Amino acid sequence: MVAVAQERRPLPRIAAWRAAARLRRLVRQPVELVVELAAGGEISPFVNSKSFFVNTPQLAYELVVQHAGDVERSTLDRGNLLPLVGESVLTAVQPAHRRQRKLLAPAFNHKRVMAYGATMAAMSEQLQQSWTEGAKIELHEAMVRLTLEVVAQALFGASIDRYFAQLFRSISELARLTTVSSSMGLHAPHSWPTPRNVRFRRALRQVDAILFALIQERRGSQEDRGDFLSMLLETWDTETGKGMDDQQIRDEAMTIFLAGHETTANALSWTWDLVMRHPAVYERLTAETSATLDGRSPGVADLPAMPYVGQVFKEAMRLYPPVWFLDRQVTHPFDLGGYSFPIGTLLVLSPYTLHRNPDYFADPERFDPDRFVPGQEEAWPRMAYMPFGDGPRVCLGNHFALLEGQLILATLAQRVRFEPLSTAKVPLYPVVTLRPGGPIPARVHRR
């Protein structure tokens, strides 16, 4: 029997005036734009006739996993991240990307990640001990500082302490200035002395000075402290027989700093905002942590006995995925969804819209941690839920982030209760990650 080839459909086109309007929307309202495009079918034009939006889990899987060898991060995305993270695993193209992931994998193996559980809980305890009864705090800032402290300790150990205040200010500034429009090339070139670029370069110089000082200090001591930096310094490429030079270690360290704290901080901020708005969820979360821990700090071994903690965190990441926007540029022609995509085509997908597919998530805007009862995720198609991406470029630190988020939630839920001080909906601030676009004020009550 002769197989009949699937008929290829002509690629949809978009009028020039509509393309210009979508570019403006991408700069001003990127999330609203992708939500609008998601209603346009499985594959629809993005911002011009050479870019397309992909919006089903099945097609996303084909693009990101099955056709991983036919696509790369877009040249615009990569080019605009290079000044920030250099030739790191985040920006490298094949075969360099595969080689660098292999070099970094030991830093994120299960045993090493689990070993940081005690640090995550201990720093959460220190944070809550600093809050007095009735204290007013801003939860997003608190979560950013806490997660940066955790990843800084994991990467550099105690040697980071004297630099932390400056590092916190500079890393936060860099994160604010790295927007979706900048990653798509919709800003003045980095060499132009615009106010944004001047602030960006100043913050980057400050971070670089700290990172290179720490790297050189550790090389001089030749001490293995069991942290990520020691692992990076001791890593050798089996293909070349060489270790990483200072620049490559700096690039990977910067990537770990930005990706390692920003994603978890945002996920935790949205989690607390949602929990405070859903008292029944909050009470159930508190009851589980209190009954399981009985006043002691949580450990990794406690998490199986606290499944609701994980459910709450995962459901928050469904509504507000840390990685909310992905792009891929075609490097070898291939067919997808009945269309044939030539070299250079830009393909875009959004976990934010995939996570709201009503075929898999009934009443998708509703916050319902029971969607994630044990075993439920296995019933969904792959990439219906993908808060850390998927395929060869899935976030290396996803297990670190999941562990950190759950331990921080468990620690704080047992010790304090946050009372919301505003009923206003927190706006979205879509940078490379999905940040809260305003404060999340709360009053602390001791338990």
N, C-alpha and C positions, 0 to 999 in steps of 0.2 A: 504493500500500500504506500503510495507516494504522499508524503506530508505536504500540506498546503501552507505556504509561507503566509504569515500574517501581513495583511495589506498595510502599508505605511501611509499614515495620514500626513497631509502637508502641515508644516509647523504653523501654529497660529501667529498672526502678526498684530502689532499694535500701532495705532496712528501716532505720528510725531507729537501732536499736541497732548495726547493722553500719556505718552512716555514722559514728557516734560512735567506733567502734573504728578505723575507717580514718583518721579525723582524728588520733587518738593515734599511729597508725603513721606518718602523714605527718610528725609532729613528731619522733618517736623513731627511726624506721627508714624514711626516705623511699625509699632505693634498693631495699631489700627489698620495699617495697610495690609499686613499679612493676614489679619483676621478677615478683611474684605476679600483678599485673593483666595482664601481658603474656601469661600463660597462659590468660586468659579470653576470647580471641577477638579479632577485628579491632577491635571497639568494645565497651567495657564501662563500667559505672558507675565513677566515680572515687571521690569522697568523699561524694556525695549524689546525689539524683535530678536535679540540674540541672548536673552536671559529668560528663564522660566521658573515658575514656582511649582514644586512637587508636594502633593498634599494627601497621600495615603500611606499607611505603614508599609504596605506591600511594595509600592514603588520606591519609597524611601529606603527600604532594605535592599532592593535591587541596585539602587544608585550607590549607596554608601558601602555595602558589603560585597555584593556580587560583582559590581563594576568598579571596585576599589582600584584596580590596576589601570582603569581607563580615565581616572579623574585625579585631580590634585586640588589643594586649597587654591583659591583664585589668586592670580598675580596681584590684583589690587589688595586683597586681604593680606596676603603674605608681605607685599611691599610695605604696607603701612604698619605692620607689626614688627618688621625688622629693626627699626630704630629703638624699639622697646625691649624686645627679647632676643634680638640678633638671630644667629643661625641655630636656634634651639630646636628641641623636638617639636615645638609648637609650629614652627615655620618651615622646617626642613622638608624637602621633596625626596621622592624615592631615587636611589636606594638609601640615601643618607638618613631619611626618617626611620626606616626599618632598623638600621644599624644603631641609631641613637636610642630608640626605644629599648633595644636589647641591652645597651649599656646601662640605661636607667632602671630597667626592670627590677634588679635586686633591691633598689631603694624602696620599692613599693610591694615587695613580696609579703605574703600573709604574715609570716612570723615577725618581720620588722614592723609592719603596720600595727599589729596587735600589741607590740611592746610599747607603743606610744599611748596606749589607752590610759595608763596611769597618769601621764603628763596632762592629757586632755581633761581628766576628771579633777586633778589637783589644781589646774589653773582656773577651772570653773568654780571650784570651792573658794579659791583666793578672791575671785571677782565678787561672788555673792557676800563674802565676809566683809567686803568694803562698803556694802550698802547698809545704811541704818534704816530702821523702821520709818516708813513715810517718805523716804528719799524719792525725789523726782529724777528720773533718768531718761535718756534717749536710747531706745533699745537697739537701733541699727548701729549707732556709733559704738555701743558696748559690745555688740557681736563682732564688728569689724576689728576692734582692738583685741578682743579675746582670741579670735581665730588667727590673727596675725601673730600674736604671742605664741600660740601653739605651733604654727608652722615655722616660726623663727627658731624656737627651741629645737624642733625636729631637725631643722636644716643646720643650725649653727651651734646649738647648745647654749651654755651659759655665756659664751663669748659675745653673744649678741646683746646682752643686757645694757651695756654702756652706750650702745648706738640706737636703742629701740625707739626712743622718742622722736628722733629725727627721721628714722626709717618709716615710722608710722605716718608722719606728716607727708613725706615725699611719695610713698607708695599710694596713699589715699589720693593725692593730687594726680598722679599718673592714671589711676583707675578712673577718676572723674573725667579726664581729658581724652580717654580712649573710647569713642562712641561708635555706634554702628555706621554713621555717615563717614566717620574718619576711616574705619576699616574698609569701607567701600570706595575710598578715594575721593569722597565728596568734601574736600577741604583744601586749603592752600597747601602746596608742597611743604614738607618739613623744613626745607632750607629757607623759606620765607620768614621774615621777622614779624609774624602776626602775634597779637597778644597770646593766643592759645599756644603757638609754637614756642614762644619765649618762656612761658610758664612750664611747658612740657620739658624743654631742654634743661631748664634750671633744676627741676625735680629729678630728672634722669641723671644729671651730673652728681647730685647729692647722693642718690642711691648707689651709683657706680663707685663713688669714692669709698663708701662703706663696704660694699661687696669685695672690691679688690683688696682693701686693707685686711679684711677677714681671711680671704684666700691666701694672701701672702704671709700673714701671721701664722696660719695653720701649716703652710708648707715649711716655714722655718722651724716649727716645733716638731714636725713629723710625728705628731701624736694622733692616735686613733681614738676618738672620743665616742664612737658608736653612733654618730649622727650622720645626716645625709652628706654633709660636706666631707667628712672622712671617707665615706663610701665613694664620692665622686673623685676625690684625689687618688684613691687606690685603684680605680677602674682602669682596665687596659682593654683596648680593642684587639680581639684575637685575630682580626683580619690584617691590621696594620702593625700590631705590636707596640702601639703607642698609647700613652695616657692622654687625658684631656689637658689642654693648656689653660692658662688663667682665663682667657677670653671665653672659651667654651664652657668652663665651669661657671663663669659669671652669667652667661646666657641661660644655662639650665637653672641656675639658682634664681634668676629673675623670673623665669617661667613658673617655678615651684612657688615662689612668693606670691605672684599675682593669682595664678590659678588655684593655689592651695588654700588661700584664705578668702578670696573674693567670692568664690562659688558657695562655700559653706556659710560665710557671714550673711550673704543675701538670703540663702535658704532658711537659715535660722531666724532672720528678721521677719520674713514673711510668715514663718511658722508661728512665732509669738503673736504677730498681728492677727492671724486667723484664730488662734486658740483663745485670745482675749475676747474675740467677737463671738465665740461659741462656748458659753459657760459649761454646757454638758460635756463637751469634749475635754475642756480644761479639768473638770472634776474627775473624769475618768482617768486622765493622764496622771493627775496627782495621786489618786487612789492607788493606781498600779505601782508607781514608783515608791510611795510610802510603804505599801504592804511588802514589797519585794526587798527594799533596802533597809527598812527599819532604822533609819538614822545614820547609816554608814555611807561612805562614798561609793558610787557604782564602779564596777570593773567590767571588763570585757565579758567575763563569764556570767555576769548578771543579765546580759541583754536577751538571751533566749527566754528568760522568765518575764521579760517586759515587752511582749510583742506589740502592744499598743503604742509604745514610744516610737518604734520603727514605722508603724502604720501612719501615725500623725506626721512624721517627718517626710515620708514618701508622698503622702497626699498633698502636703504643702508644695513639694517639688513638682507634682503634677500640674498644679495651678500656676506656679511660678518657677518654671524650670531654670536652673542656673545657666545652662547653655540653651538659649532660646532661639538661636538663629545660626544656621550653618550654610556654607556655600561650597560648591565644587565646580571646577572648571574642566571641561572635557579636553583630554590630551590624546585620546584615540576614539574615533567615531564608534558609536554604539546605538542600539535601539532601546527605547524605554517607553512603555505605555502606548505602543503603536506609532511612535515618532522616531525618526532617525536624527540624532544630534551630531552635528559636525564639530571638528576641533575648534576650541575657543568658546563654545557655548557655556554660559554661566547657568548653573542649576542651583536653586535655593530651596531649602526646606526649613520648617520651624517646629521644634518640639512644642512650642506654645500652642500651635493650632492642632498638631497631632494629638496632644494630650486632651483636647476638647472634642474629639471625634465622638459623636453621640452613638455610633455603632458599638463602641466599647465602654463608654462612660455615660451612663444615663444621667440626665440633668447635669451636664458637665461643669457648670459654673458653681455647683454646690460643693462645699467642703465636707467630705465624708471619708474619714480615715478607714471605715469598714470596707471600702473598695479594696484595701490591701490586706485583708485577712489572709493568713498563710495559705499558699496554694493558688490564690486568685491570679497573680501575675502570670503564671504558666498558661492560663486560659486565653491570654491575649496574644495576638500576633506580635512577632518581634518588631520592635520600634513603634508599637502603639504607645509605649512608655519608654522614653529615652532621655532622662534628665542630664546625663553626662555624655551624650552622643553615642556612637556605636561604630563598629567596624575597626579597621586598622588604626584609626585616630581616636578611638574612645579614650576618654580622660584617664591618664595613668593613675591619678590619685583618687579615682572614684570610691574605692574601698576605704581609703583614709578619710574622705569626706563623710561617707555614710557612718563610719564608726564615730567620728568626731561629733557629728550632728546629734546622734542618739545619746552619747555620753553627756554632752552639754545639756540637752533637754532633760535627761533624767536627773542630773545634779541639781539644776535650777528649779525644776518642778517640785522636787522634794523640799527644798530649802525656803523658797520664797513664792509669793503669788504676785503677779503683775496686774495692777488695775489700770485699764486704759484711761488716758486723760484727754482723749479726743475721739469723737464719733465720726470724723471726716474720713472718707475713703482715702487710703494712701495711694498717690498716683504712681505710675510706672516711670522709671528712668532707665530706658533700654540702652545700656552701653554694650560691651561685648558680653557681659552677663546682664541679668535682669535685676537691677537695683531698685529699692524703694526711692521714689522721687520726692520724698518729704520725710519729716521726722515721724518716729513712732514713739510718742511720749507715754510714759507709764509711771505709776507710783508703786514703790516696793512695799510689800507687807511681809514681815517675817512669819514663817510657819512654826 
